[in-house]
């Protein structure tokens, strides 16, 4: 899933038009449709990557933003495990478009956490799951 604006990017647009689920972040209807399509794709056995903050922090250096509930409810509803991933230092290499703080080649550190089973969770557990994943991801960020 990705923000709808990426469809207009000359490079990323090709990728997003073929395999991405675009979301207009200002529209609840768009978000509903995107999660419905995401659920259908999960039922077909496809993988899904969601950045649960739903945005890139405007502050420099960035802080991990509050997570939205949708990805966690989706995982519980579809009874699929979550694999949290901490992307540790990419902001030091490429901050947004690079115009203000610059971009440079480098190596990004990525930590893949153990999968979290959602098979025994109910919709009421979404907030607990969201907080657990937030703490896991945040624990690896500098």
NORQUI-V826221 format. One record per residue. N is the residue number from 1. PSI is psi as a letter, one per 40 degrees, with the letter a starting at -180 (* if undefined). OMEGA is omega as a letter, one per 30 degrees, with the letter a starting at -180 (NA if undefined). NEAR is the number of other ideal C-beta (glycine too) atoms within 12 Angstrom. Layout:
BEGIN
n->N psi->PSI omega->OMEGA near->NEAR
n->N psi->PSI omega->OMEGA near->NEAR
END
This chain:
BEGIN
n->1 psi->i omega->l near->35
n->2 psi->i omega->a near->29
n->3 psi->i omega->a near->27
n->4 psi->d omega->a near->24
n->5 psi->d omega->a near->19
n->6 psi->e omega->l near->24
n->7 psi->d omega->a near->21
n->8 psi->e omega->l near->15
n->9 psi->h omega->a near->18
n->10 psi->d omega->a near->11
n->11 psi->d omega->a near->12
n->12 psi->d omega->a near->20
n->13 psi->d omega->l near->17
n->14 psi->d omega->l near->14
n->15 psi->d omega->a near->15
n->16 psi->d omega->l near->22
n->17 psi->d omega->a near->18
n->18 psi->d omega->a near->11
n->19 psi->e omega->a near->17
n->20 psi->i omega->l near->26
n->21 psi->h omega->a near->33
n->22 psi->i omega->a near->28
n->23 psi->h omega->l near->33
n->24 psi->h omega->a near->21
n->25 psi->e omega->l near->23
n->26 psi->e omega->a near->13
n->27 psi->h omega->l near->14
n->28 psi->d omega->l near->14
n->29 psi->d omega->l near->13
n->30 psi->d omega->l near->20
n->31 psi->d omega->l near->28
n->32 psi->d omega->l near->18
n->33 psi->d omega->a near->19
n->34 psi->d omega->l near->31
n->35 psi->d omega->l near->30
n->36 psi->d omega->l near->21
n->37 psi->d omega->l near->23
n->38 psi->d omega->l near->32
n->39 psi->d omega->l near->27
n->40 psi->d omega->l near->17
n->41 psi->d omega->l near->23
n->42 psi->d omega->l near->28
n->43 psi->d omega->l near->16
n->44 psi->e omega->l near->12
n->45 psi->e omega->l near->10
n->46 psi->i omega->l near->16
n->47 psi->i omega->a near->16
n->48 psi->h omega->l near->31
n->49 psi->h omega->l near->20
n->50 psi->h omega->l near->36
n->51 psi->h omega->a near->28
n->52 psi->e omega->l near->33
n->53 psi->d omega->l near->27
n->54 psi->e omega->l near->24
n->55 psi->i omega->l near->22
n->56 psi->h omega->a near->24
n->57 psi->h omega->l near->18
n->58 psi->e omega->a near->14
n->59 psi->i omega->l near->14
n->60 psi->h omega->f near->14
n->61 psi->i omega->a near->16
n->62 psi->i omega->l near->24
n->63 psi->i omega->l near->18
n->64 psi->h omega->a near->28
n->65 psi->i omega->l near->19
n->66 psi->h omega->a near->16
n->67 psi->i omega->l near->29
n->68 psi->i omega->a near->27
n->69 psi->d omega->a near->27
n->70 psi->d omega->a near->32
n->71 psi->d omega->a near->37
n->72 psi->d omega->l near->33
n->73 psi->d omega->l near->31
n->74 psi->d omega->l near->36
n->75 psi->d omega->l near->35
n->76 psi->d omega->a near->30
n->77 psi->d omega->a near->25
n->78 psi->e omega->l near->27
n->79 psi->f omega->l near->19
n->80 psi->i omega->l near->28
n->81 psi->i omega->l near->22
n->82 psi->i omega->l near->37
n->83 psi->g omega->l near->24
n->84 psi->i omega->l near->35
n->85 psi->h omega->l near->26
n->86 psi->h omega->l near->25
n->87 psi->h omega->a near->27
n->88 psi->d omega->a near->24
n->89 psi->f omega->a near->21
n->90 psi->d omega->a near->24
n->91 psi->d omega->l near->28
n->92 psi->d omega->a near->23
n->93 psi->d omega->a near->19
n->94 psi->g omega->l near->22
n->95 psi->h omega->l near->23
n->96 psi->b omega->a near->19
n->97 psi->e omega->l near->14
n->98 psi->e omega->a near->14
n->99 psi->d omega->a near->9
n->100 psi->d omega->a near->11
n->101 psi->e omega->l near->17
n->102 psi->i omega->l near->16
n->103 psi->i omega->l near->16
n->104 psi->i omega->l near->15
n->105 psi->i omega->l near->10
n->106 psi->a omega->a near->15
n->107 psi->h omega->l near->12
n->108 psi->h omega->l near->17
n->109 psi->h omega->a near->18
n->110 psi->h omega->l near->17
n->111 psi->h omega->l near->20
n->112 psi->h omega->a near->16
n->113 psi->i omega->l near->22
n->114 psi->i omega->l near->14
n->115 psi->i omega->l near->16
n->116 psi->h omega->l near->28
n->117 psi->h omega->l near->17
n->118 psi->e omega->a near->29
n->119 psi->d omega->a near->16
n->120 psi->e omega->a near->11
n->121 psi->i omega->l near->26
n->122 psi->i omega->a near->16
n->123 psi->d omega->a near->18
n->124 psi->e omega->a near->12
n->125 psi->e omega->a near->23
n->126 psi->d omega->a near->26
n->127 psi->d omega->l near->20
n->128 psi->d omega->l near->19
n->129 psi->d omega->l near->33
n->130 psi->d omega->a near->31
n->131 psi->d omega->l near->20
n->132 psi->d omega->a near->26
n->133 psi->d omega->l near->36
n->134 psi->d omega->a near->29
n->135 psi->d omega->l near->19
n->136 psi->d omega->a near->26
n->137 psi->d omega->a near->30
n->138 psi->d omega->a near->25
n->139 psi->d omega->a near->16
n->140 psi->e omega->a near->20
n->141 psi->h omega->a near->27
n->142 psi->* omega->NA near->17
END
